[in-house]
Structures are given as structure tokens and as C-alpha cells.
Amino acid sequence: MVRNHLLLSFIFLMTSAFPISGLEPSLERITIYLWCDLEPFISEENEEIPLSREEASRRALEEARIIISGMIYGYSFTYIPYDRSRQAQEVFDLVPVAEIKWGDPYLKIVDSEVHGKRLFLTITYTLQAHQARRLQSWKSVAFPVASGKGESDFFSGYKEKRTSLSNAVKEAVRNHLRKRLANKPREITGEVILASSPDTFVRAGLYTTIVKIRLHIREIIPYRVF
């Protein structure tokens, strides 16, 4: 009975992932703090350096859109652990369940300030009622919390921040499963949501991201034993 209840609750979460017309904004807001290099080490094609404050703000808003979407809607994932004995290469596929649209009027920069060669921003998103309900549902004890750290090459450009985030989510999933599985499975599928805003910084030529997630394991497929 408990298993059926959790399954029905999770189906409700997934079907609530997409906007329902006619709902008013709630009073709940998500606030995150981001930074953007005004003089990035790697510049994009035809990009003027230093970046204008407007361009840096646009980049930060896009990053905020991705992060807050991960906090509200989360991701589905497929994970194949590395297994040398079976010659299985590691695969981690992370796909957004849904995303806030670019230009959403509820996504706003409320404060920004330049320190050195970086623009620091405070960005808020006002949740619609169905988004607030979805976020609250994920706070159930049925969805455990896990943490992880991911890295990516700083010298490959600012878009590598997203790779660093994906790698951190993968590590959080791995950390959760290692404590619970005696043997490596062939494949794991499930859903995760960012439990808080990730913390990203640069260290030793790498973007380093620390995340906290909540997760739902949908299926664990073991290797067949003959």
C-alpha cells in the first residue's frame, strides 16, 4: 500500500511539471546568487572583451534559468556505472524534465555589483502556484538527499559551468547508490531535483560545483548471472 501511494505521488509530480493555465503566482520566491567573469579567459566568436554589464547580466540570467528549472522541475537520468570486468564504460545522461522559458517575467535580477573583474548578481524567481506545490512535494522524506562535487575545464569557456553541474549531480547519485548497493548494477534510472542552488567556483584551472539533490530511483537493473 505504501509503495502504491508513493508511486501515485510521483506520478502527480511528473504530471505537474508543465504549466497549467489560469494559475496566479504564489508568494514564494527562489533567490540565488551568481557571478559572471567580465573578462573571460576564453572569448566567444565576435565577442567584445571586457563584456558589457548587459551581456554579463544576460549570461547570468540564462544560467539562473537553467539552475532554477533544475530546482523546480529537475531532471530524469540514466546511469551506467563503469565496470572494468564487464568492459562497461560509464554513461550518465541527464535530461531536464521541463524548463522555465527564456524571457519569463517572473525571473528577475534584483541586485548586481562589480567586484574586480566579476559581476555578482542576486536573481529571484516568483513561483506560480503549481510550481510551489511541486517544489513542496519534493521535500517529502520519500526523496532522500545526496551531495556531490563535479568539475570541468575552466579554459574551455563559461558554458563548461553546465558540465560541472552535470558532473556534480552524477557524483551525488553515485554517492547515494554506493551506500546502498553491494554490487554494481547494469543500469539505474530515476529523477533528481536540485535541493538548493549549486555553489560554483574556480580552482586549479577547473570549474568546481558542489550540489545537494533530492532523488527518486525509478529502476535498478542488475547484471544477469548465468
Order of alpha helices (4+ residues) and beta strands (2+ residues): alpha-beta-alpha-beta-beta-beta-beta-alpha-beta-alpha-beta-beta-beta
